[in-house]
Amino acid sequence: MAATEKKTRQFRAEVRKVLHILTHSLYTNREIFLRELLSNASDALDKLRFYSNRGQTPINPDLPLEIRISVDKDNKTLTVADTGIGMTAEELSENLGTIAQSGSEKFLAELDSQSGDAATQDGDAESARPDAANIIGRFGIGFYAVFMVANKVEVTSRPAVGVSDQAGVWTSDGDGSYSVALSKAAEPVRGTSVKIYLKDDAVEFLEKFRLEAVIRKHSAFLPFPIYVDGNQVNTQPALWREPKFSVTKDQYNAFYKALAYDSKDPLDVLHLSVDAPVQFNALLYIPDTADDFFGMDRDHWGLDLYASRVLIQHHNKDLIPEYLAFLKGMADTEDLPLNISRETLQENAVLRKINQVLVKQVLGHLEKLAGDDAEKYNSFWRLHGKIFKLGYHDYPNRERIAGLLRFHSSTLPEPEALTSFDDYMGRAAEGQKTFWYVSAPNREAARLSPYMDIFRKKGIEVLYLFEPIDEFVMEGLGSYKEWNFKPVEKATDDILAAFADKDAEQQSVARLSEEDRTSFDALVARIKEILGDKVTEVRVSRRLADSPAVLVSPDGAMTSSMEKLFKVMHKDDSVPVKILEVNQDHPLLRNMLRIFKADKEDKSLSQIVQGLFDSTLLLDGYIKEPQSLANRSIALLEEAAGWYAEVRKF
């Protein structure tokens, strides 16, 4: 290269200190230098396209708008070249010789000035900058990231506007000075070429696969083709920037599979283009597979955040709340106030506004899906309902979220059938204002729960809660459309009395003679005597119909399932002391009464009482000594078998 008029100059700042900060502290990842150079190249191409659209003809007008990257392993150089607007030698000195001097910022300022003139003349302030929205650079800082990997950088640029037989050449080792010269070099014929002399510890960037990986990670959606040694890397368009009507289902599916590394098509897609209160585009997917957000995938959620098609942050958790963690996709905005490194986001109102809009749009989409396609919505719920339930924390949207919750129910015969609160309300008896629920590990356990006896007998629908979080959801919601939530085991005496069939209750009492009623009261006392301090009280139950006995927590105490959860959290394996309620109409209790009347001290009675208590503990989920339970069960079986053999004369 034949260079003329070479001049060496000092940077216009305390550059040694500033460059040290830029290359050692500002950026956390060395590969960022390539993102910054590609962003600068994209800006240069956007500026040229803008001028061309305004009727100005650049030199070499048939030259395509593109970015090309080439490597020279022998000389350990990497070159990034664009065919954009280019710079004169003076502009090279001004833009690259002054730290934080942004050509893009100056360009936009000029457009704003022209916009003011245009507004004065024709009233259209936006007409002067229709294609400027994609301009990325603002701070004039990103270019210097190149010195993280470079011993020396040589920038050769030829402006696209005007006639010049010479290119400007800017050279620096990043150590406090730079030189600018004019050259009659043939390349570039238009635009800018950045030649990087790599440090010995940065030769990884001479490998094609490494460069392609960086491009796909950070700059895959820049609007101009990027070639690495002749092969285009960014072949996938930024679908979120395309009009929704022009994108096919196959394009959405293919984009999702590349984004999420998922072999299955997404369950649903939501494509947004929002202008107010903040301008952004978003492409959100609901996967057809579930992640383990309460296990290994707990931190692997969030949307990819882009600024003008350039990736700013993977898995940004400020864009969506945790209960929408199942969403995959991205949001892209030009309104984001980034810091100068683009890697660390400032606390700002833009992200909060995007978050609010996304939540509103997603909830609206789910509401529409639930109304239009219940089967598809139920598929969504089975996959992602567990994490979505966390939305009960979102107080402003709590009512909408409650309307989207789904649960299994005692009324629905199909094991996989789900119901909403609104459907439950539509089936409830006149005057009912309570959602009743029971917690259990599965449907069969819920159905057979002793607490369900009276509800089953009276035909009152009960929601089945199978997940530990479900009770927190019910307590957190508090109410829905003026209906409250209540566990079946907390049905108080007055409620049970209202449920009770008066005639059946009178018939039950009538079946016991006055003597038997007195004897049964004595039996209840004897049961308490046998169990001792294992229970706080023994009493006749109003809630039982088919079950012989049940353990009941004192009024105001937490439910059994919640109690077990807290005991696990506190590593407490003690057996709680509760109230034992017995069903005086159950055949077992009637037979116990016969034994008691014959002999109050009968040893079999003590074994039966212990066995009955064991069964209630088992149903309640508490068995500390399974060996004792097994021994008592075997003893009772031996006695029963002997009695049966005696009766049958075997």
N, C-alpha and C positions, 0 to 999 in steps of 0.2 A: 504494500500500500504506500503510495507516494503522498506523503502529508506535507502541507505547507502552512506557514504562519502558526506554528505550534507555540502555544502560550501556557505556561504553568501558573496556576493561581491557588490561593488559599480559599478554603470554604468560608462562607460568611457566617461563622458561628464558632463557638468553642467546640469545634468539630471532633477533636480527639475524644473528648468526654462524651459528646452526644452520640457519636458512632459506637463507642464502647457500650453505651446503654442500649442502643438499638440492636446491636448484634449479640449482646450477651444477656440482656435482662428483659427487653420488651417482648420478644417472641420466645415461646416455650418449645417450639418444634422447628428444627432446621428446614424441613421440607416446605415450610411456609413461604420461603423465598420464591419458589416457583409459582405458587398461587398469586403472589403479589405481582410478579412479572407478567403473568397471563392476564391479570386484571388490568394492568396498565396497557397491555397490548389490545385488549378488548375495548378499553376506553378510546384508544387511538383510532380503532376501526369504526367505533360508533360516531366519533367526531367527524370522520371523513364521510360517512354515510349521511350525516346530518347536513354537511355542506353540500353534498351532491344532490340531496333532496331539495335544496334551496336553489338549484340551478347552476351551481358552480361546477366546472369541469376540472377534475384533478389530472395531473400528469399520469400517463399510462392508464387511461380510464377503463381499459378492458382487463386490468389486473384484478384477480379475485380478492375479495376481502377474506383474509385467512391468517392463521398463525402457524408458523413452522418451527419445530425444534429439531436440532441436529447435534450430534456428538462427534468428537474427534478423540478417540481413546489414546492415540499415540501422544497427542499434545495435551491431553487432559483438559479439553475445553468443551463447554456446553453453550450452544447458541440458541437464543429465542428471538425469532424475527417475525414482524408483522408487516402488513401492507397498508397501514393506516395513515393518519394525518401527517406523521413525521414532524421533525423539528429542524430549525435552522441552528447554526452554531451558537448564535446569541441565545436562542431559546434553550439549547442544551445547557449553556452556562447558567442561565437564570433558573431553570427548573431543577437541574441536578447539582448545581453548585451552591444552592441555598437550601439548607435543611428546612423542611416543612413548607416549601414552596410547591404548591400543587397546581399543575397545568390544568387539571380538570376543574379545580375550584375556580381558577381564573376564567376558564371557558364558560362555566355556568354563570359566573358573575356578569360576563359580557352578554350572555343570553338574557339574563334578568334585566339588564340595562336596555337591551333591544326590545324586550317585552314591554317595558314601560313606554318606549317610543311607539311601538305598535299599538299599544292600548290607547295612546293619545290620538293616533291617527285613525284607527278603525275600530277601537273599542274591544278588540280581541286580544287580551293579554296572554292567552295561551298559544296563539298561533305561531309565535316566534320560536318555540322550543318543543315541537311535537315529538321529536325523536331523541330527546335528551334524557329520558327517564332511566336509561340503562347505564349512564355514566357512574362508575364505581368510585374512583379515587376522590378523596376529599382533603387528605392531610399532607400529601407529598412526602410521606414517611416510608411507605411500603417498599419502595425501590431499594432502600439501603439494607433491607434484610438480606440482600444478595451477598453482603460481606460476611455473613455467617459461614458461607461455603467458599468464598472467593479470595484468592490472593490478589487478583487484579480483575477489573471489569473494563471492557471497552464497548462503548455505545456509539454506533454509527447510525446517523439518521439523515434522511433526505426528505424535505417537506413536499407534500402532495400538491400544495397550492403555490403558484408562482413558478418561475423557471430558474433552475440552478444546475450548473454543470459540476457542482462540487457538493459533497456531503460533509456534514459536521461530524467530528470524532471527539468524543469525551472519554477520557481515560483516568482511572484512579485506582490506587491500591487501598483506599478507605482509611488512610493513615494521616489525613489532615490536609491533603492537597489534591488537586486534579489538574488536568491539562485539556485544552480544547484546541483543535486544529481543523483545517479544511483539507479535504482529500478528494482526489478524482477517482476514487474507488468505484468500480462498476456496481457493487452491491452496497446497500439495497437500491433498487431502481425507484422505489417509493417506500416510505415508512421507516421503521426503526429496527435495528438488529443489536441485540445485547449479547456480547461474547464474554463468557465467564471462564476465567482460568481457575480451575478448582483446586482447593487445598488437598493435600494428600489424604486427609481423613474424610473427604467428601466425594471420593471417586465413585461411591455407590450411585451417584446421580448421572453417571455415564452409562448405566445399564437401562436398556429400553423398558424392561418390566417395572423398574423402580419409578421411572418417569411416568409411565402410564398409570401406575397405582396412585401417584400423587394427583394426577389430573382427574382421574375418576372420583377420587375422594373429595377434592376441593373445587374443581373447575369443570366438572363434566357437563354443566348446563349453560356454559357461556354461549352466546348467540352466534359465534363464528367458529368454523371448523378449526380444530387443533390437530396438527400432524406431527407425529414423531417418526423421524426417518422415513417419511413418505406415507405412513399409514395413519388414517384419521382415528382418533381416540374417542372423541365425544360425539358418538353417533346417535345417542338418545336425546330427543328434544325435551325441553322443559315443559311437560304436559300441563302443569299447573298454570302456565302462561298462555296456553292455547284456549280459544273459545270452546266452551263445553259442547256446543252442537257439532264441532268438527272432530271431536275425539271419539273413537269407536270403543266398544266394550273390550275388544281384543287388545287395543292399545293400552287401556287402563290395566288390564290383567297382566300384560307383558311388563309394563312399568312396575307394577307391584311386585312381581316375582323377582325382578332385578333388584328392587329396593330392599325387600324383606328376606331375600334368599329362601323363599318359600316355593315349594313345588305345586301347591294348590292355588287355585284362583281365590281372590278375596271374597268374603261373604257379601260385602257391600262397599260402595265408594261414595265419597262426598267431595264434590269439586266446587270451590268457592272463589268468587272474585268480589271483593268488598272495597267500597270507596269511602265509606264513613261508618264510624267516627275515625277510622284509620284505614289507610289504603294498604291492602295486601291481597295476595293470592294464596290459596291453600289447596292441597290435595290430600285427603284423608281416607284411609282404608280401614275397614273392619275385617280383620283376618278370619279365615275359616278354621283356624286352629287356636288353641288357648295357650297362653304363657303362664308360668308359675310365678305370679307376682308376689306370692307369700313365701317363696322359697328362693331358688337360685336366680330367678329373673327379677328379683325385687328392685334392682337399680337399673335394669335395662329397659327403660321406657322414656318417652318424650319424643317430640317432633324434631326433625332437622330444621334448623333455622337458616334461611338464606337471605342475603341482601343483594338484590339485583343479580340473581342467579348464582352468586358465589356463596359457597357454604361457609357459614360463620360458626356453627356449633352443632355437633351431633347430639341427639337425645336431650334437647333443651326442655327442662321440666317446668319452665315458667309459662310455656305456651298453653298447657292444658293441666287441669287438676289431676290428682292421682287416680280418682275414680274413672277417668277416661284413659288410663294408661294402656288399655288394649289397642288404642288407635296407633296406626303407623302412617307416616307421611311427612309432609313438610309444609312450612309457611314461608313466604317470600315477600319482603317489603322493602321499599326504598326509603321509608320514614324512620328507619332504625338509627338512633344516635349512637354509633359505635365509638369505642375509644380508638386510639390511633393504631393499635395492633390488631384490631378486629377480633382478637381471640377472647378477650375478657369483656363481657357486656356490662355496660353501666346499668345501675338501677334506674329505670325509666318508665314513664307512663305508657309508652307505645306497646310494650309487651303485655302490660296489664289490660290494655284495651283489646289487643288481639285475643288474649285469653278469654275475656268476657264475650267477645263476638263468637269465638269458636264454641264456647260452652253453649251459648244460646242456639247456634246453628245446629250443633250435634244433637242437643235435646229435642229440638224441633224435628230433625230428621228421624230420630228414633220414635218420636210420637207418631209421625206419619207412617213409619214402617209398621208400628204396632197396630195402627188402625187399618192399614191397607193390606198387610200380609202377616197375619198372626203367626202362621207357621214359620215364616222366615224370622220373625222377631223372637219366637221361642227358641229357634236355633241360636240366635245371637245370645239369648239369655243363658242357655246351657253352657255356652263357651265362655262368656265374659261377665255373667251376672255376679259372680263372686266378688270381682273387683269393683264393679259398678255400684254395689251396695254401699261402698264407702262414701257415696254421694250424700248420705244422710248428714254429713258434716257441713254440706254446702247450704247454709241457712237461706240465702236469697232464692235458691232454686229448689228448696226442699219439697215443696208441694208438687212440682213437676217431676222430680225424681221419684217421689213416692208413687206417683201415678204410673211410673214405668217399671216398678218392682213387680216381680212375679214369685209365686210360692206354690208348693204342692198343697193339696187340700183334702180333708176327710170326705168332702162331697163328691169329688171327681173320681170316678171309678178307674180311669186309666192311670197306671203308675207314673207315666211321663207327663201327664196333663198338668198345666199350670194355670193359675188364676191371678188376676189383678185385684187390688183393693176395690176398685169400682165394680167388678164382677161379683165379688163377695157381697158388697152392699146390695146389689140388685137381687141376690138370692135370700137375703136375711129376712127374718120375720119382722112384721110391722112393730115399730117401737124399739127395735134393737139398735144400740148406738156403740157397740163394742166389737172390735176385731179380736176374737179369741185365737190363741195359738198355743202350741205345745212343742217343746224341743225334744228331739230324739235323734239317734244316729241314722235311722232309716225309716221307711214308710211303715214296715211291719211293727217296729218297736213303738212308733207313734200310735198306730192303731190299737195296740194292745196295752197302752199305758193305762194304769188304774184311774188316772185323772180324767181319762176320756169317757169313763162309764156313763156318767149322767148326761154328757153332751151327746154321746152316741144314742143313748136311750131317748133323748128329747129331740134328736134330729138337728142339733145346732152345729153349724159348720165350724170347723177348727182348722186353722192354717198350720201346716207342718213345717217346722224349722229344722233343717238338717245341718246347717253350718254354724260354728261357734259365733260368727259375727252377727248372725240373724237377731239374736236378742238385743245386742247393742243397737242394731238398726231400729228395732221396735221402740226401745227406750229413748233413743236419740230423736226419733220422729215425734214421739209424744202423742200426736193426733194427726188425723187426715180427714179433712172435710167435716170437722167437728165430731168425728168418731175417735174413741180412744183405743189403746192396745192393752190387752190384759192376758197373762198366761193362765191356762186352765187350772193350774194348781193353786192359783191365788183367788179362785172363786170363793168368796166369803160366805158365811152362813146365810146372810140375808139374800144373796144372789142364788145360792143353792136352794133356799126355801122357795124362792120364786119359780125356780125350775121344777121343783119337786111336784110329782103327781099326788095330790092330796088323797085321792081315793086309794091309790096304791100304797101310800104311806100308812093310811089307816088300816088297810087290809093286812099290811105287814105286822103292825102292832097287834091287830086282832088275832093273828095266828099264834101269838105268844100269850099264854095265860098270865094272870097276875103273878102267880108264883114263878113262872118262867122269866117274866120281866125282872123280877127281883133277883132271881138266880143269875140272869145274864149280867145285871149290874155287878153282882158279886164275882162273876167270871172275869169281867173287865178289870176289876180290882186285883184278882188273882194273876191275870196276865201281866199287869204292871209289877206285881210282886216278883214274879218269875224273871222278868227282864231287868228289873232293878233300874240302875242309872243308865242303861242303854237307851232309854226313851225318857222324855220329860213327862209324857202323859199318854194314857190309853183312853180312847173315847169311841163312841158309836158314830159311824160316818153317815153323812147325808149325801156324799158324792159318789159312793160305790154302788154298782148294780151287779156286775158280773165278777168282780174281783173280791177276794176275801179280806184283803187289808192293803194299806198304803201308808207310807211315811209322809208326813206333812210338815213343812217348815212353819215356824211361828209366824203370826201375822206381821207383815212388814219386812220379813227377811227376804233375801234374794231367792230366785228359783233354784231348783236342784242343779240344773245344767250350768247356770252361772256360778253357783257355789263350787262345782267341780272344777270349772275353768280356773277360778281364782286359787283354788287349792293347788292345782298343777303349777300355776305361775309362782306360787310361794313355796313349792316343794313340800306341801303339807299333806301327808297321807293318813291323817287321823279320820275316824268315822264320825260324822256329825251326829249330835243327839237331837232327835226330832220327836214329833207327836206321832204315835201309832193310831191310825183310825181303822176300825174293824167293821165289817159288814155283817150285821146280825141276821140277815136273810140268807147268807151263803151257807150251803150244805156243810162246809168244813166247820164253820162256827157253830152251827146247830149240833153237830156231832160232838164238838168240844164241850158244848153245854151239857149234853147227856153224860159225858164222862165226868164232868165237874160235879154234876148233881149226884152221881153214884159215889164218887170218891174225890174230894177236893185235893188230896195229896197224891193222886195217881201219877206215877212216874211217866207214863205215856203222855199225860197232859203236858208235862214240862217239855218233853221232847217235841211234841207237836207245836207248842208255842215257840220254841227255839227255831224249829223248821219254818214256821210261818214268818218269823222275824228275818230269818236268812233269806227267804224268797223276796221279801220287801227290800232288803238291802241289795240283793242282786238286781232287782228292777231299778233301783235308785242308782246303781252303778258303783256300789261300795261293797267289796268283799276283801277283807284283809287276811282272813284265815280260811282259804278254800279247803284245807285238809279237815278242819273241824266241821265245816258244812257237809263235806262228803261223808264223814263218819256218822253224823246225825242222820243224814239221808239214808245211809245203809241200815242203820238201826231201825228206823221207821219202816223201811221196806221189809226187813226181816220180820218185824212184828205184824205188818199187814199181810205178808205172805203166810205166816203161821196161822193167823186168824182165818184167812181165806181157805187154807187147807183144812182147818178144823170144821168150818162151816160146810165145805163140800165133801167132807169125809174122805179125803184123799189118803 
